[in-house]
Amino acid sequence: MNNQTPAGWYPDPQGSPRQRYWDGNQWTEQFAPAENLASATQPIPRAQQQWAEQPAPLAKPARPWWKRRWVQITAAAVVAFFAIGGIASALSPQDNSSDNAAASPTTSASKSPAAPATVTVTATPKATHTKAPAKTVTKPSRTQHPTKSVTAAPTSWTMPDEKGKTLQAAQDDIQLVSGNPLFYSTSTDALGADRMQLWDRDLRVCAQTPRAGTTFTEDTAVDFSVVKLDETCP
């Protein structure tokens, strides 16, 4: 369009199905829906249509990040920094050595080689160890203690009289006389009923074997004939 075309809404010269606003001098970025084409200000003249139908120039592709100017400047600054540091570190040892040589030229020249030290080794005579005389140990003679006389325990005892006592008391007397708390004695039913004797304190001795006053040993079979406390001996 030229400057003679009044400002208004016209068909998009790029070919889109929309209206585009012409401000009298140039196309703007304002668009309107296609249904408003009927109310457009006026159609584009033929000469202007040819210009409008030309394809829009392609957008310029974005530049890669590594080609951007600020990236290149930063990279160049980093490379220059490390290069300067490397050159400085390479030159510093030579400069220090030359400075040290210039500062003390007479130090190295004034030093003379040290004379070798003479070491005299004097052998020390070994000490002579004299063995001490062996000690004579005299063991005291053993004093013979008097022999203790050991009285052998009796192997036989006198049978006590247990008639009329409880069976428990009779058994305790036999163990006391013999000195054997495990001395074994038996008991029988004096009435001949062959009843078992469960409670020794509830039974009374009617007769005994061996008889009272006789001798008995560990091998003697001691037996008591018993009845209940409320029974009469036969």
VOGU-3710 file (C-alpha; in Angstrom, 3 decimals, decimal comma):
1> mnnqtpagwy> 0,000/0,000/0,000  0,986/3,605/-0,434  0,397/6,622/1,682  -2,790/7,373/-0,306  -4,506/4,305/1,138  -6,380/5,359/4,238  -5,824/3,575/7,543  -8,142/0,679/8,224  -8,629/-3,106/8,235  -7,664/-4,978/5,074
11> pdpqgsprqr> -7,104/-8,605/4,036  -3,772/-9,876/5,334  -1,249/-9,458/2,479  0,562/-12,578/3,792  -2,413/-14,732/2,733  -3,780/-15,665/6,192  -7,581/-15,795/6,545  -7,554/-12,717/8,796  -7,653/-8,933/8,540  -4,633/-6,820/9,231
21> ywdgnqwteq> -4,604/-3,168/10,205  -2,986/-0,584/7,905  -2,135/2,587/9,830  -1,769/4,690/6,667  1,990/4,184/6,432  2,714/0,498/7,155  1,168/-2,775/8,224  0,812/-3,253/11,980  0,768/-6,444/14,048  -2,917/-6,065/14,783
31> fapaenlasa> -5,194/-8,762/13,347  -8,952/-9,242/13,221  -11,061/-12,394/12,682  -11,921/-13,440/9,116  -15,680/-12,893/9,563  -15,051/-9,137/9,621  -13,673/-9,122/6,073  -17,030/-7,875/4,774  -16,661/-4,734/6,881  -13,139/-3,986/5,681
41> tqpipraqqq> -12,479/-0,371/4,686  -11,792/-1,117/1,000  -10,114/-3,797/-1,091  -6,431/-3,553/-1,791  -5,655/-2,129/-5,234  -4,184/-4,509/-7,795  -0,781/-2,954/-7,675  -0,678/-3,239/-3,940  -1,997/-6,844/-4,083  0,979/-7,904/-6,163
51> waeqpaplak> 3,221/-6,492/-3,508  1,172/-8,074/-0,725  1,131/-11,508/-2,381  4,884/-11,727/-2,377  6,057/-14,296/0,169  7,242/-12,826/3,434  10,986/-13,045/3,973  12,090/-15,994/6,048  12,962/-15,279/9,628  16,651/-15,099/10,235
61> parpwwkrrw> 17,750/-18,175/12,184  18,911/-17,577/15,706  22,660/-17,548/16,195  24,054/-20,552/18,170  25,011/-19,749/21,762  28,673/-20,497/21,197  28,750/-17,885/18,353  27,312/-15,130/20,476  29,593/-12,231/21,101  29,555/-12,248/24,898
71> vqitaaavva> 30,386/-15,983/24,989  33,383/-15,465/22,698  34,613/-12,510/24,740  34,367/-14,487/28,014  36,196/-17,490/26,545  38,970/-15,270/25,196  39,393/-13,626/28,610  39,678/-17,023/30,361  42,269/-18,286/27,858  44,297/-15,080/28,206
81> ffaiggiasa> 44,219/-15,349/32,024  45,599/-18,901/32,050  48,172/-18,064/29,374  49,509/-15,130/31,406  49,612/-17,265/34,555  51,568/-20,010/32,765  54,110/-17,548/31,415  54,584/-15,994/34,846  55,111/-19,367/36,551  57,591/-20,408/33,836
91> lspqdnssdn> 59,675/-17,260/34,270  59,662/-17,077/38,073  62,223/-19,910/38,803  64,839/-18,418/36,422  64,382/-14,956/37,837  64,724/-16,206/41,404  67,849/-18,187/40,600  69,439/-15,254/38,822  68,510/-12,911/41,684  69,976/-15,283/44,236
101> aaaspttsas> 73,174/-15,619/42,234  73,490/-11,847/41,920  72,745/-11,235/45,576  75,430/-13,552/46,998  78,214/-14,044/44,421  80,889/-14,645/47,054  78,977/-17,077/49,224  79,551/-20,172/47,122  83,109/-19,166/46,271  84,164/-18,608/49,878
111> kspaapatvt> 83,178/-22,070/51,016  86,067/-24,503/51,221  85,739/-28,244/51,442  85,660/-29,454/55,010  88,603/-31,487/56,174  87,830/-35,120/56,742  87,235/-35,888/60,387  89,564/-38,347/62,031  87,820/-40,867/64,245  89,926/-42,761/66,740
121> vtatpkatht> 88,406/-45,960/68,017  89,825/-47,252/71,271  89,004/-50,839/72,033  87,612/-51,285/75,518  88,870/-54,433/77,186  86,159/-56,869/78,046  85,303/-57,076/81,672  86,387/-60,276/83,328  83,495/-61,944/85,103  84,499/-63,894/88,179
131> kapaktvtkp> 82,045/-66,527/89,173  80,967/-66,305/92,753  81,572/-69,396/94,809  78,598/-71,666/94,929  76,587/-71,414/98,074  76,466/-74,457/100,234  72,943/-75,069/101,408  72,631/-77,281/104,411  69,188/-78,743/104,773  68,036/-78,943/108,330
141> srtqhptksv> 67,503/-82,432/109,543  63,922/-83,463/109,877  62,712/-83,793/113,407  60,791/-86,978/113,796  57,388/-86,279/115,330  55,954/-88,728/117,772  53,593/-91,166/116,118  49,981/-90,522/116,920  48,138/-93,516/118,200  44,928/-94,117/116,259
151> taaptswtmp> 42,269/-96,081/118,028  40,284/-98,195/115,613  36,532/-97,861/115,777  34,795/-100,897/117,252  33,386/-103,306/114,713  30,790/-104,807/117,058  28,275/-103,295/119,472  25,913/-104,355/122,222  22,259/-104,540/121,247  20,099/-102,143/123,301
161> dekgktlqaa> 16,623/-103,054/124,608  14,038/-101,456/122,293  10,804/-103,225/123,453  7,943/-100,818/124,048  9,544/-97,988/122,067  8,286/-96,661/118,741  9,822/-98,110/115,650  11,329/-94,700/114,822  13,053/-94,500/118,239  14,413/-98,057/117,909
171> qddiqlvsgn> 15,948/-97,306/114,498  17,539/-94,098/115,828  19,099/-96,042/118,768  20,678/-98,636/116,460  22,235/-95,905/114,276  23,482/-94,047/117,353  25,105/-97,145/118,939  26,766/-98,278/115,698  27,867/-94,749/114,749  26,425/-95,345/111,269
181> plfyststda> 23,563/-92,974/110,377  22,726/-95,254/107,476  22,534/-98,510/109,411  19,691/-100,507/107,834  17,164/-102,421/109,943  13,888/-104,123/109,018  10,457/-104,444/110,650  7,678/-107,095/110,499  4,001/-107,220/111,486  3,827/-108,860/114,921
191> lgadrmqlwd> 0,178/-109,940/114,279  1,216/-111,897/111,160  -1,039/-109,827/108,839  1,979/-108,873/106,744  0,965/-105,240/106,780  3,264/-102,563/105,451  4,816/-100,203/107,973  4,372/-96,732/106,479  4,626/-94,464/109,527  7,398/-95,535/111,951
201> rdlrvcaqtp> 6,167/-93,154/114,677  2,742/-94,876/114,763  4,207/-98,366/115,415  5,425/-99,946/118,715  8,168/-102,591/119,094  6,965/-105,885/120,592  10,118/-107,998/119,997  13,585/-107,557/118,492  16,314/-109,605/116,797  19,004/-109,961/118,103
211> ragttftedt> 17,963/-109,853/121,760  18,966/-107,044/124,049  22,493/-107,402/125,490  23,864/-109,478/122,605  26,561/-108,359/120,195  25,773/-107,200/116,634  27,915/-105,985/113,753  27,448/-104,308/110,380  26,486/-107,690/108,914  23,883/-108,506/111,606
221> avdfsvvkld> 20,269/-108,510/110,359  18,422/-106,354/112,894  14,615/-106,749/112,811  11,796/-105,351/114,949  8,319/-106,934/115,345  5,782/-104,121/115,638  2,076/-103,382/116,045  0,123/-100,123/115,892  0,122/-97,938/118,994  -3,504/-98,750/119,768
231> etcp> -2,940/-102,544/119,372  -1,750/-105,079/121,911  1,448/-107,118/121,364  0,726/-110,891/120,974
//
